[in-house]
Amino acid sequence: MTQALFNNYKRRPVHLVKGEGTKVWDENGKQYLDFVAGIAVLALGHSHPILVNAMKEQSEKLWHVSNLFENPEQEKLAASLVADTHLSHGFFCNSGTEANEAAIKMARKHTGKHKMITFLHSFHGRTFGSMSATGQEKVHSGFGPIVETFEYLPFNDVEALKAAADDDTAAIMLEVVQGEGGVNPVTPEFAEAIQAICDEKGILLVVDEVQTGIARTGTRYAWEQTALKPDIVTLAKGLGGGFPIGAMLGTAELFETFSPGSHGTTFGGNPMATHVAQAVIDTVFDQQFLADVEEKSMFFKQQLAEALPNLQVRGMGLLLGIESPKPIADVINEAEAKGLLLVGAGETTVRLLPPLTVSKEEIKEAVAILKDILA
Ligand SMILES: *Cc1c(COP(=O)(O)O)cnc(C)c1O
């Protein structure tokens, strides 16, 4: 194979050419169940008619307009995202890392401080701010001085947090379930401690919902199932259902912090992205849809517990992880051969993130394959 691309991905030797719902096909016509879903991107699966239509509709009207002009679709989407929450405002960008950059800038500007607490095994993105926020040495390695000042604490360790959070701290930033880091959910005690410390010391709370948001965990946002009441929430992945879009949401108190010129983007929230994202949100924020995700999650966990009673399963909603007794590279290879696409998380976890539209039948098929490999 020629090598016209940089070598920054370890790509699987599979060339997918078509997808429908949870199913995808490679160039040889082999069918797979897609339990990667673009890493939690394809909330409605592949080629969902609602999104295909939304895309067609908007592409015939208006593709792009600069953020120098009015954009009522952005207004509407932001209002949908904050409806019935304590949050008030939104900003749109194109990706998770950009959403977190906006959050870091907002937290610094609002507080006038620059110390931020994040956690070991977290993942917040690949640009300098978000990379620096990420509590993984291997993500920083080779790039020289990172952005000051992030302190990486052990996750779910209340004492370490109490010792580190002080009057110089601008913000605490976390994922409700560490996705890339191994599918590690925040414990209820830790969520309570974080919120109490933020309230007591006036520290901003940033919740990175890039992976956990947009109904992935059975509620609109994962923080809704915890004691966390974030000042800032970041989104991307599932938000566009496959069309690139990210967002930062925040409370009314933050409104004055950004003024015209404080922050911006050329593409962020353009009409194509916002129109498709609106169709995603209108579908997945429906109460019945959310209840279905939760029900499928329980079914999935139950099936896994029966098939693999000795293995630990972690996670929330349709973001699950199995602690694997085998090297995860082998599990992924074997599953692929048997027609199931998987992705790892951390060193020892197999991650399961099917489209939120996955059927119980498809969950059963996937569990049968996992049983073959892991039992
Ligand atoms: C994927 C991810 C990001 C980065 O998103 P990109 O769109 O790849 O920049 C940030 N935070 C979390 C929790 C993620 O899972």
Ligand as a Chemical Component Dictionary entry (heavy atoms), coordinates in Angstrom:
data_LIG
# 
_chem_comp.id                   LIG 
_chem_comp.type                 NON-POLYMER 
_chem_comp.pdbx_formal_charge   0 
_chem_comp.three_letter_code    LIG 
# 
loop_
_chem_comp_atom.comp_id 
_chem_comp_atom.atom_id 
_chem_comp_atom.alt_atom_id 
_chem_comp_atom.type_symbol 
_chem_comp_atom.charge 
_chem_comp_atom.model_Cartn_x 
_chem_comp_atom.model_Cartn_y 
_chem_comp_atom.model_Cartn_z 
_chem_comp_atom.pdbx_ordinal 
LIG C1 C1 C 0 -13.423 11.845 22.023 1  
LIG C2 C2 C 0 -13.317 12.671 23.231 2  
LIG C3 C3 C 0 -12.787 13.977 23.189 3  
LIG C4 C4 C 0 -12.157 14.548 21.930 4  
LIG O1 O1 O 0 -13.087 14.715 20.919 5  
LIG P1 P1 P 0 -12.579 15.003 19.413 6  
LIG O2 O2 O 0 -13.850 15.255 18.665 7  
LIG O3 O3 O 0 -11.848 13.783 18.979 8  
LIG O4 O4 O 0 -11.692 16.184 19.477 9  
LIG C5 C5 C 0 -12.816 14.731 24.339 10 
LIG N1 N1 N 0 -13.334 14.249 25.479 11 
LIG C6 C6 C 0 -13.853 13.017 25.565 12 
LIG C7 C7 C 0 -14.438 12.545 26.845 13 
LIG C8 C8 C 0 -13.861 12.178 24.438 14 
LIG O5 O5 O 0 -14.350 10.939 24.538 15 
# 
loop_
_chem_comp_bond.comp_id 
_chem_comp_bond.atom_id_1 
_chem_comp_bond.atom_id_2 
_chem_comp_bond.value_order 
_chem_comp_bond.pdbx_ordinal 
LIG C1 C2 SING 1  
LIG C2 C3 SING 2  
LIG C2 C8 DOUB 3  
LIG C3 C4 SING 4  
LIG C3 C5 DOUB 5  
LIG C4 O1 SING 6  
LIG O1 P1 SING 7  
LIG P1 O2 DOUB 8  
LIG P1 O3 SING 9  
LIG P1 O4 SING 10 
LIG C5 N1 SING 11 
LIG N1 C6 DOUB 12 
LIG C6 C7 SING 13 
LIG C6 C8 SING 14 
LIG C8 O5 SING 15 
# 
